[in-house]
Amino acid sequence: MLRNIREILSLSASQYGWVMEPDAKDILRLAGIDVPLYRWVKTPDEALEFARTQGYPLAMKIVSPQVLHKSDVGGVIVGINTQEALLAGFEKMTHLTGFTGVLLEEMCQGIELIVGAKIDFQFGPVCMLGIGGVSVEIYQDTVIRMAPVEKKDVESMVAHLKAHSLLQGFRGTKPINMAALSQLLITFSSLVTELSDAIESIDLNPVICNEERCVAADARIILPPTRS
C-alpha cells in the first residue's frame, strides 16, 4: 500500500509539485480513509456511464494540472440531478485551463469539518481538526495536535472546538459518528507521519460527517519543492 502511495507522490512531484485530486483520492482510499465513490472521466460518454452506475445527485470538479484552487475558477458543480445538467457541466469544464477531464463523485450530506496536516520543520507532522467547508476562514475554529494521534487525542480535539455541540447533536440534529471521525483522524495522522519526508501539507476540506460516515469529500496534497 505505502509503495503504491509513494509512487503516486513521486510521479506528481516530478510533474506538478502537488497531487491532483483523483490521485489524492486514490492515496486516501489506499490508506483506508473513507472517500466518496468517484471516477475521473474524460469524455461525456464516460460521465454518463458513471451516472448510470452511481445515480444522482453528483458533484463534478475540474481535473487540471494548472488548477489548484478549483472553486476560484468555477471548477466545482454540486447537486447535479439530470443528464442534461451533467452534460452541460462537462461542457463548461472543457473550457477551463488545462482541462484533463472531471472528477465525478457521489454527493454526501452532513456537518462539514476540515482535517489537515503540515510538516513543521521543528516539530514534525502536526494535525488539525476544525469546522470546515467554505466557513473555515471565517470561524477559524480549529485545534492542533502532534501526530500521530490516538483516540484520546481525538476526543480532546473535539472537546476543544468552540462548535463541538454541532457534532454531538444540536437542536434536534443527530450526532455524528464519533467512531468514524476518530478512525479517520487516527488513520490520517498515521499516514502523514509515514509520509512526512514526502509531503509538505495535506488538507481534507470538507470532511463530511453524519450519523453513519465521515467522508473526505475533497483533498489537497502539497509536495515539498524538488531539489536540483
C-alpha angles and dihedrals in degrees: 000000000000091000091056091047093050090050090056091048093048093051092047092049092053093049111030115000089236136054120258112231099253089055091043089053089050089054093050092047092050089051092053099255116143113248132170119268102271145170134190104227126186104184136044090246091056089049092052091048092054091048091051090051099041103028129214148337101056139173121223127201132181117250110208133140087220097054116072098155102050099180092055092065099038091260097141127074121176133186097036104175107166141045089244092055090046094053093043090051092048091051090051092051093053089069095057120102116278095001111190097162136291135276111234118198141174113257117248128195130207145076112337116228134171122227116186146160139193133186107242113207091224105033103027122223116011123187128209134198123188149138103292145182121079090328096064095100093044100051098030088197103159140138126205131207135171115259138279098048129197132208092271090052091053091050090051092048092052092046091053095053111105089221096044091127089069089065095048097053122283128203095343099325119128119252116251122252099270092185089058092048091048092050092048093051094045092049092044093051091049090051092050092048092050092048098039091119093053106042138054100197144342127205124189104190119190110021101182114213129187136153091288111034147009108217129188098226096176133022134190121185119186118196128211117259113274115248119229 
